[in-house]
Amino acid sequence: MADVTIIENASDADIAAWFAERLGAAMAAREGPVTITVPGGSTPFPIMEKLLEADLDWSRLVVWPGDDRIVPEDHEASNTGKLRALFEPAGAEVVTLSVMEAVPHFDLAWLGMGADGHIASLFPNTDPQVDDPRAILRLTPDPLPPEAPFDRISLTIPALLDSDGIVFVMRGADKRAVFDAALAGDSDLPVARLLGAASQPVTCFA
């Protein structure tokens, strides 16, 4: 079971400062790229905007979407398109998820979580496995979220676990209850499977 630190009532600026400190430490520790995977949705982007105000060498950052809707990158539902618009002007590289991509080890895996316990696009109906031999897969959520009724491409649990640290950012008491149950081992939802298999530090901003 993961070693989890829960930080409550942190502002977007507080969370951005936490990320900036971790990324700066990773950049100082070695030469070469620092690689993270990040979520989509409405919660992360204000944090990312504040993060990009930090004085870091953004040209060393490689950003992987944890998942995306299978739509063109100029579609309003595309996580990748939004990430490009945000990070590329600062000099960072944004990767397009493809089942042909070789997934690296991540310095940080930043995740959100749905009220149904899904992480990335690993919804409960997809039965994600901690020993999946694939790093990336295409899938169809069931039910399809009405606000984003598209097939998905997603990193798998093993790909997310191949990281130095895992970070959750979530809002709302309903999600917190789902996370707490998963942490206690009281569910078999995707988030519970990831937490049960995690050996690296996990930080949860709730």
Secondary structure by P-SEA (a helix, b strand, c coil): ccbbbbbccccaaaaaaaaaaaaaaaaaacccbbbbbbccccccaaaaaaaaccccccccbbbbccccccccccccccaaaaaaacccccbbbbbccccccccccccbbbbccccccccccccccccccccccccbbbbbbcccccccccccccccccccccccbbbbbbbcaaaaaaaaaaaacccccaaaaaaaacccbbbbcc
